[in-house]
Structures are given as C-alpha cells and as structure tokens.
Amino acid sequence: MTAPPETVLALLDARVSREPDLPWLFFEGASWTLGDVQREVDRYAVGLAARGVVKGDRVAILLGNRPETLFAWFASNRLGAIAAILNPAYKQAELVGVFRLMSPRVVVVDDHRAVVVAAYAELVPAAAPAISSPAELPAAGAPPRVVVGPDDVCVLIATSGTTGAPKGVIQTHRTYALTAEAFPAWIGLTPADRLLATLPLFHINAQAYSTMGALACGSLALMRRFSASRFWEEARALGATQFNAVGAMMHILLRTEARPAEREHALRCCYGALALPEAQHRAFEERFGMSLTVGYGMSETTLGTVWPLGAPPRYGTMGRLRQHPRLGDVNRARVVLDDGADAADGQIGELWLSNPATMTGYWNDPTQTASALVAGWLHTGDLVRRDAEGYFTFASRKKDVIRRRGENVTAAEIEGVLAAFDGVAEAAVIAVPSELGEDDIVAYVAPLPGRALDVEALRAWAKGRLADFKVPSAFHVRDALPRTPTERIAKHLLR
C-alpha cells in the first residue's frame, strides 16, 4: 500500500501524477490544470532560488486571493522554505512588526511595493530582502532538489491575537497533509466538488481547509474577496459547490435583500466556523438552498470539532471532536477549570486539545509558546462546556471573561442578549478598568441599516434579562464595529 503524502508538495505531485490534465484552479474566468499549477510552482521556485532562498528561509507573500499566491507558497515549500502569506492591506507599521519578527529573505508583492520598501527602511540594522512582483519571479530551468519532511515548517501564520502584537504560528507540513486527508471526510466532499476559497489566503481556514482539501479531493476556486452583493453571481461563475464562512459572512448574507441569484448556483454545502442560533441556521439553509455544517478550529490546530457527518444537527454547538479518517482517534480534549481540575459535564472551562495537527509554537517567541503548549496540551484560550454526549458549546474567549462585583461574567452572554434587541445588527462587550479594582462593562452596538437605536430602551432590555452586575455601565452606538481581516470583531481596537 502506497504511503500517503506527508508534505504539501508531495500532495501536489501525487495528484498531478494521477490527473495532470484535470482543471483544478479557477479564478476570474481563467483556469489551470494540475499540470499547469505544477509547472508554475517550479518556475516560481527557480526564481526564488535565484534570489537566494534556501531551506528554512521565510518568503513573505502579499498578493491577496489570486493564483500567484498559491504558486509562490508552493514554490517556497518546494525549496524547503517557509511561506508567510500576509494581509496585503497591512500598513507600514504593521509590516514593520511582522518583518522584524519573521525576517523574510524575499517579499513577493505587487501593488504595495512602496509600503514594503518603506517598512524595511525602518528596520536598521536589518538584511534587506529581495522584493519581487509575481511577474518578475518565474524563471526557466529545474528547481533545486531539496529534501522536505513532514516535521519541517510549512507556513507561518501572522496573528495579532487580542493584543495587536504580531505572532507567527508555526505550522508544519504534517498538519497540512493530515488536514488535506481529513477535511473532505469531515464534511462529505467528493471528487466532483469545487471548493471556493472566499476567506483570505492569509488565514488558516483558506489554507488548510479549502486549499489543502482541494488538493486531496476535487478542485479549487479563488474569490478575490467576499462581497455580499456579488457573492452568488461569482460563486455560480466559478462553478463552486462548497465554501467556508465565518459567522459575520453568514449574518451579512442573511441581511441582504432576496434576489434570484441566491438560488441560481451549484453550492450545496457551507462549512461555518461559528455556530448560528437554530432559527438563523435553518433560515440560512432554507433561503440559500444548501446544507450548513459547523466546526471549530484555529490557527494553532486544524483538528478541533465538527458536527458529525450524517448525525442530527445540534444547533448552537461546535460539534464533537473531529478525528482523522485514517489515523482514527488521535484528537483528545480536556475542559479545565481555573484550578487545573477537569470540569464536569455542563461546567464551563478552558478547552485544551492534543493532536498531531498542532503548531510547534510561535516563531521566535518562547514565552508565548510555553504558555500555549504545556505538557503536550494546547491551551486554546476558549471557554466551552461539554455535554454527556461529547458535544462542545462555545462560551467565550478566556480573555473575554469579565470580573465584576466578585462574579465572573462572559462577554458572549451579554452580547447575545444585546444582539436580540430589535434593530441591533451586532454587539461587542469589553472590560475596562473600574475605580473599584475590578472591571466595568462597556457595550458597543451597531444598528441594522436604516435603523436608529434607543440606548435607554436597549439598557432597559438588558436589565430585564441580565442580573444587575452583568448590565453594561456604558453603551456606545457605532455605524459598524471594527473587524479583523477574518471578519471577527476587533475587540483590541475597541479596548
């Protein structure tokens, strides 16, 4: 029996050997066969090698969702180098922090070259990288032959967490190869499926689930960015049958005006990275004509939880531990109280995970690494509760637990109450220092389009549904709440 591929390029090469002429990559009316993709990857690898890239070097890529991002990523891995796909919307100060952390050998950039050059001008002393556009990079010839193993670093994922300080999540080829095998099995994909990457390629969801899933099964379509006004038309033009979404995208799509295009598509399945309330979940499926399944993963590990395929839906939950279809039960979890004891079913505690698809740490950050990885367990920072059947329900980020009047309050509970008020599109709750030495609670709310919010009526609504110590001391109305590149509310900016 042939051993399964254990690296990203082994996945590509194995697929090419079986189906070289299969159209695999689709973008804005153009397509590439698997053989085409392999040839582009090798051309990019020759160009990177000519610029001095060797095994272990970092290659920063700031191109957005386009085929050249994949070519540069895979080419880096062909050389044993580490791809760092970055948000092309980063400003100069953000790039300074990331470049200082990662020290890339080459930066592949197109429209934002001037920003990259300016960012490096601030890093003194520092080795200036080679800067190349994707048009300048490809070169003729054969790329160097480099031995790359499953435990070599594949990518660095830039994440700011809740502090804004850059961190680089270290993910290996093993994580991505295992996820390529597993993702199609988790959500029931077939070779006929075309996965749509509408989430940004600098995010692990689009990298490990959409791209790797498509390398193992089916084909891949790239959408430059998510736009609710064009989403259904673009999905239809690309022939997509499956896409991944974060919670904000699903809420946004549900808030759009109905139009024929939202049913004139081939999409049959959506993988949602955040559970919707039952009514909204059902409304999404019925309105758009597809099934919606729910899972949980993070930059630090791709093996999290998922609704079991074929099982009755458990609305509001994150699902059960997802296991590997070949390796079996390799994913373990604990729900841990503040004192280190395991929580009983129904109690809220921090989710700890242990599995072979976990980061090896944070790049050049032993302190954060030691805090997150302890004795083989990844401390996720997420508070959950588990029921007797092994289903997990998200409660809050651990850092979103607010200590007020001697009580622990989860931001998610208050946000859920505020979001249920008529006219509220979304809500975010943060803690601010109190003169009493604990926390005060401050709420930010955004209204539905065209609606005005009565703050005092909202306050009364909260008082009628929350204990007094949970009611925010201040309410701020904003047209929109700030968001991270992956469409989560950027609470660190509110703070």
C-alpha positions in Angstrom: 0.0 0.0 0.0 1.4 3.4 -1.0 2.2 5.7 1.9 0.0 8.9 1.9 1.8 12.2 1.0 3.2 13.9 4.1 4.2 17.3 2.7 2.3 20.0 0.7 4.4 19.4 -2.5 4.1 15.6 -2.1 0.3 16.2 -2.1 0.5 18.3 -5.3 2.9 15.9 -7.1 0.8 12.8 -6.2 -2.3 14.5 -7.5 -0.5 15.6 -10.7 0.7 12.0 -11.3 -2.9 10.8 -11.3 -4.7 13.7 -13.0 -2.3 16.0 -14.8 -4.9 17.4 -17.2 -7.7 17.9 -14.6 -8.7 21.6 -14.5 -8.0 22.3 -10.8 -7.7 26.1 -10.2 -10.3 28.6 -11.2 -10.1 32.4 -11.0 -11.9 35.2 -12.7 -12.6 33.3 -15.9 -9.3 31.6 -16.2 -8.3 28.0 -15.2 -5.2 25.9 -14.6 -4.9 22.2 -14.8 -3.0 20.4 -12.1 -0.1 20.1 -14.5 -0.2 23.8 -15.2 -0.1 24.5 -11.5 3.0 22.2 -11.0 4.8 23.9 -13.9 4.1 27.4 -12.4 5.2 26.3 -9.0 8.5 25.0 -10.4 9.1 28.3 -12.4 8.5 30.3 -9.2 10.8 28.0 -7.3 13.6 28.7 -9.8 13.1 32.4 -9.4 13.1 32.2 -5.6 16.3 30.1 -5.6 17.9 32.7 -7.9 17.2 35.3 -5.2 19.0 33.2 -2.6 16.1 31.3 -1.0 17.2 28.1 0.7 15.6 25.7 3.1 14.4 27.4 6.3 14.2 30.9 4.8 11.0 32.8 5.0 9.2 34.0 1.9 6.6 36.8 2.6 3.7 36.9 0.1 1.4 40.0 0.0 -0.8 39.3 -3.1 -4.3 38.6 -1.8 -6.5 35.8 -3.1 -5.1 35.1 -6.6 -3.3 32.2 -8.2 0.1 33.7 -7.8 -0.2 33.5 -4.1 -0.5 29.7 -4.4 2.3 29.5 -6.9 4.6 31.5 -4.6 3.5 29.5 -1.5 4.0 26.1 -3.0 7.3 27.2 -4.6 8.6 28.2 -1.3 7.8 24.8 0.1 9.4 23.2 -2.9 12.7 24.7 -1.7 12.1 23.8 1.9 11.4 27.4 2.7 8.6 28.8 4.8 5.7 30.7 3.3 4.2 33.6 5.2 1.1 34.7 3.4 0.4 38.2 4.8 -2.6 40.5 4.6 -1.9 42.9 1.6 -3.9 45.6 3.5 -1.2 45.8 6.2 0.0 49.3 6.7 3.6 50.3 7.1 3.7 50.0 10.9 2.1 46.5 10.8 4.6 45.3 8.2 7.5 46.6 10.4 6.4 44.4 13.2 5.8 41.3 11.1 9.1 41.7 9.2 11.0 42.3 12.4 9.6 39.0 13.7 10.0 36.9 10.6 13.0 38.4 8.7 11.9 37.2 5.3 14.5 36.5 2.6 12.2 37.5 -0.2 8.9 39.5 -0.3 6.6 38.8 -3.2 4.4 41.9 -3.6 2.6 43.7 -6.4 0.5 46.8 -5.6 2.0 47.5 -2.2 5.8 47.5 -3.1 6.3 51.1 -1.9 4.8 50.2 1.5 7.1 47.2 1.8 10.2 49.3 0.9 9.2 51.9 3.5 8.7 49.3 6.1 12.1 47.9 5.7 13.7 51.3 5.8 12.6 51.4 9.4 14.5 48.2 10.2 18.0 49.2 10.9 20.2 47.2 11.1 18.4 44.6 9.0 19.2 42.5 6.0 17.1 44.0 3.2 15.0 41.3 1.4 14.8 40.8 -2.3 11.5 42.3 -3.4 9.8 40.8 -6.4 6.5 41.0 -8.2 4.9 37.8 -9.4 5.5 38.8 -13.0 9.3 39.2 -12.2 9.7 35.9 -10.3 9.2 32.9 -12.6 12.3 31.6 -14.4 13.2 28.7 -16.7 15.1 25.7 -15.5 14.7 23.0 -12.9 14.3 23.9 -9.3 16.9 22.6 -6.8 16.0 19.2 -5.3 15.5 19.7 -1.6 14.5 17.1 0.9 11.5 18.2 2.9 9.9 16.2 5.7 6.6 16.2 7.4 8.0 18.0 10.5 9.6 20.8 8.6 7.9 24.2 8.9 5.4 24.8 6.0 3.9 28.2 6.8 4.0 31.0 9.4 0.5 32.4 10.1 0.7 36.0 11.2 -1.8 36.6 14.0 -2.2 39.5 16.4 -4.4 37.7 18.9 -6.1 40.2 21.3 -3.1 42.4 21.9 -2.2 43.7 18.5 1.4 42.4 18.8 2.3 40.2 15.9 2.8 36.4 16.5 3.8 33.8 13.9 2.0 30.5 14.3 4.4 27.7 13.2 2.6 25.0 11.2 4.3 22.0 9.7 3.8 20.0 6.5 2.4 17.3 8.7 -0.5 19.5 9.9 -1.4 20.4 6.3 -1.1 16.9 4.9 -3.2 15.4 7.7 -5.8 18.2 7.2 -5.9 17.6 3.4 -6.9 14.0 4.1 -9.4 14.8 6.8 -11.4 17.8 5.7 -13.2 16.1 2.8 -14.2 13.3 5.1 -15.5 15.7 7.8 -17.9 17.4 5.5 -18.6 14.8 2.9 -16.8 16.1 -0.2 -16.5 14.1 -3.4 -14.0 14.4 -6.4 -16.7 16.3 -8.2 -16.7 19.1 -5.6 -15.2 22.5 -6.3 -14.1 24.3 -3.1 -14.5 28.0 -3.1 -11.9 30.0 -1.1 -13.6 33.2 -0.3 -11.9 33.7 3.1 -8.4 35.3 2.8 -5.5 33.0 1.9 -3.5 34.5 4.8 -5.9 32.7 7.1 -5.6 29.1 8.1 -9.1 28.3 7.1 -8.5 29.0 3.4 -5.0 27.5 3.5 -5.6 24.2 5.4 -9.3 23.5 4.7 -10.1 25.0 1.3 -6.7 24.7 -0.5 -5.5 21.5 1.2 -8.9 19.9 1.0 -9.0 20.6 -2.7 -5.5 19.2 -3.2 -6.8 15.9 -1.8 -10.3 15.9 -3.3 -11.9 18.0 -6.1 -10.8 21.4 -7.4 -10.3 24.9 -6.1 -11.9 28.3 -7.0 -10.5 31.5 -5.7 -12.6 34.6 -5.0 -10.6 37.8 -4.7 -12.6 38.9 -1.6 -16.0 38.3 -0.1 -18.7 40.7 -1.3 -22.3 40.0 -0.3 -23.6 42.0 -3.3 -21.7 39.8 -5.8 -21.2 36.5 -3.9 -23.9 34.4 -5.5 -23.1 35.5 -9.1 -19.3 34.9 -8.6 -19.9 31.5 -7.0 -22.1 30.5 -9.9 -19.5 31.7 -12.5 -16.8 29.7 -10.7 -18.8 26.6 -10.6 -18.3 26.3 -6.9 -20.1 23.6 -4.9 -18.8 24.2 -1.4 -17.5 27.2 0.6 -16.3 28.1 4.1 -17.6 31.0 6.0 -17.1 32.8 9.3 -20.1 33.9 11.3 -20.1 37.5 10.1 -20.3 36.4 6.5 -23.4 34.3 7.2 -25.1 37.1 9.1 -24.3 39.6 6.3 -25.7 37.3 3.6 -28.9 36.8 5.7 -29.3 40.5 5.9 -29.2 41.1 2.2 -32.3 41.6 0.1 -33.6 38.5 -1.5 -32.8 38.1 -5.2 -33.0 35.2 -7.8 -29.2 34.8 -7.9 -29.1 33.4 -4.3 -30.7 30.2 -5.5 -29.1 30.1 -9.0 -25.9 28.4 -8.0 -24.3 25.0 -7.6 -23.4 25.4 -3.9 -24.6 22.5 -1.9 -22.6 22.8 1.4 -21.2 25.5 3.6 -18.8 24.9 6.5 -19.4 27.6 9.1 -16.7 28.4 11.6 -19.2 29.7 14.1 -22.5 28.3 15.2 -25.6 30.3 14.4 -28.7 30.2 16.6 -31.1 27.5 15.4 -33.6 29.9 13.8 -30.8 31.6 11.8 -29.2 28.3 10.9 -32.4 27.0 9.5 -33.1 30.3 7.7 -29.7 30.2 6.0 -30.2 26.6 4.7 -33.8 27.3 3.5 -33.2 30.6 1.9 -30.0 29.7 0.1 -30.7 26.1 -0.7 -27.8 24.3 0.8 -26.7 22.4 4.0 -24.7 24.3 6.6 -22.4 22.4 8.9 -20.5 23.8 11.8 -16.9 23.2 13.1 -14.2 24.8 15.2 -10.5 25.1 14.5 -7.8 27.7 15.0 -4.5 28.9 13.6 -2.8 26.7 16.2 -4.6 23.5 15.3 -6.7 22.3 12.5 -8.1 19.3 14.4 -10.9 20.8 16.5 -14.5 19.9 16.5 -17.3 19.4 13.9 -20.8 18.3 13.6 -20.6 14.6 12.8 -21.5 13.8 9.2 -24.9 12.4 8.9 -25.9 13.0 12.5 -28.9 15.1 13.5 -27.9 18.8 13.9 -27.0 20.0 17.3 -27.8 23.7 16.9 -25.7 26.1 18.9 -22.9 23.7 19.4 -19.4 23.4 18.0 -19.9 19.7 17.4 -17.8 16.8 18.7 -14.0 16.2 18.4 -13.1 15.6 14.8 -10.8 12.7 14.3 -8.6 11.6 11.4 -10.2 9.2 8.9 -7.0 7.1 8.5 -5.3 7.5 11.9 -8.5 7.2 14.0 -9.0 8.8 17.4 -5.9 11.0 17.6 -7.6 14.1 18.8 -8.1 14.5 22.6 -9.7 17.2 24.6 -10.0 18.4 28.2 -12.2 21.1 29.7 -10.2 22.6 32.5 -11.2 24.8 35.4 -9.1 27.7 36.7 -7.6 25.4 39.4 -6.4 22.9 36.9 -9.2 20.3 37.6 -11.2 18.8 34.8 -14.7 20.3 34.5 -17.7 18.2 34.9 -20.2 17.9 32.0 -22.0 21.2 31.8 -19.4 23.2 33.6 -17.5 26.0 31.7 -13.8 25.6 31.4 -10.9 26.2 29.0 -10.6 23.9 26.1 -7.3 22.0 25.9 -6.5 20.0 22.8 -3.9 17.4 22.0 -3.4 16.0 18.5 -0.8 15.6 15.7 -2.0 18.6 13.7 -1.0 21.2 16.2 1.5 24.1 15.8 5.0 23.6 17.2 4.9 27.1 18.7 5.1 30.8 18.0 8.0 32.0 15.9 10.9 33.4 18.0 8.5 33.7 21.0 9.4 31.1 23.6 7.4 32.8 26.3 4.1 32.7 24.4 4.9 29.1 23.2 5.5 27.9 26.7 2.2 29.5 27.8 0.2 27.9 25.0 1.8 24.4 24.8 2.0 22.7 28.2 2.9 19.0 28.5 1.5 18.1 25.2 -1.7 20.1 25.5 -2.6 23.2 23.5 -4.3 25.7 25.8 -6.8 27.3 23.3 -7.9 30.2 25.4 -11.5 29.4 24.6 -14.1 28.7 27.3 -16.5 25.9 26.4 -18.8 23.4 28.1 -19.1 19.7 27.1 -22.3 17.7 27.5 -22.6 14.0 28.2 -22.6 13.1 24.5 -19.3 14.8 23.8 -20.8 17.9 22.1 -19.0 21.2 22.9 -20.6 24.6 23.2 -18.6 27.8 23.0 -19.0 30.2 25.9 -16.4 32.9 25.5 -12.7 33.7 24.9 -10.9 33.3 28.2 -9.7 36.8 27.9 -13.3 37.9 27.4 -14.2 36.8 30.9 -15.0 40.0 33.0 -14.6 40.1 36.7 -17.4 42.3 38.1 -18.7 42.6 41.7 -17.0 39.4 42.7 -18.6 37.5 39.8 -17.3 36.1 36.5 -19.2 37.4 33.5 -18.8 36.1 30.0 -18.9 38.7 27.2 -20.7 36.3 24.9 -23.7 36.0 27.2 -24.2 39.8 27.3 -23.6 40.1 23.6 -26.2 37.5 22.9 -28.8 39.5 24.9 -27.9 42.8 23.2 -28.0 41.2 19.7 -31.5 40.0 20.3 -32.8 43.6 20.8 -34.8 44.8 17.8 -32.7 46.8 15.5 -29.3 45.6 16.7 -27.1 44.1 13.9 -24.2 43.1 16.2 -22.8 43.8 19.7 -19.5 43.6 21.4 -18.7 43.8 25.1 -15.4 44.7 26.6 -14.0 45.2 30.1 -12.5 48.5 31.2 -10.7 49.2 34.5 -13.0 50.1 37.3 -12.3 52.5 40.2 -13.4 49.6 42.4 -10.4 47.5 41.3 -12.3 45.0 39.1 -13.9 45.7 35.7 -16.6 47.8 34.3 -18.5 46.5 31.3 -18.8 48.6 28.2 -21.0 47.7 25.2 -20.6 48.7 21.6 -23.6 48.1 19.3 -24.2 48.6 15.6 -27.7 49.1 14.3 -29.3 47.4 11.3 -29.1 49.5 8.2 -31.5 52.4 8.3 -32.4 51.8 11.9 -31.9 54.1 14.9 -31.2 52.7 18.3 -32.7 54.0 21.5 -29.9 53.4 24.0 -32.1 53.7 27.1 -34.6 51.2 25.6 -31.6 48.9 25.0 -30.4 49.4 28.6 -33.9 48.5 29.9 -33.9 45.4 27.6 -30.6 44.3 29.2 -31.8 45.0 32.7 -34.8 42.8 32.1 -32.8 39.9 31.0 -29.5 40.1 32.9 -28.5 40.2 36.6 -27.6 43.8 37.6 -23.9 43.0 37.7 -24.0 41.9 34.1 -25.6 45.0 32.7 -23.1 47.3 30.9 -22.3 50.5 32.6 -22.0 52.3 29.2 -23.4 51.8 25.7 -21.9 53.2 22.6 -23.6 53.1 19.2 -21.4 52.9 16.1 -22.4 52.6 12.4 -20.1 49.5 12.3 -17.8 47.7 14.6 -14.1 47.3 13.6 -13.2 43.9 12.2 -10.1 41.7 11.8 -9.2 40.5 8.3 -11.1 37.3 9.0 -14.2 39.3 9.9 -14.2 38.9 13.6 -14.9 41.9 15.8 -11.5 43.5 16.6 -12.0 43.9 20.3 -8.4 45.0 20.9 -9.3 48.1 18.8 -12.4 48.8 20.9 -10.2 48.5 24.0 
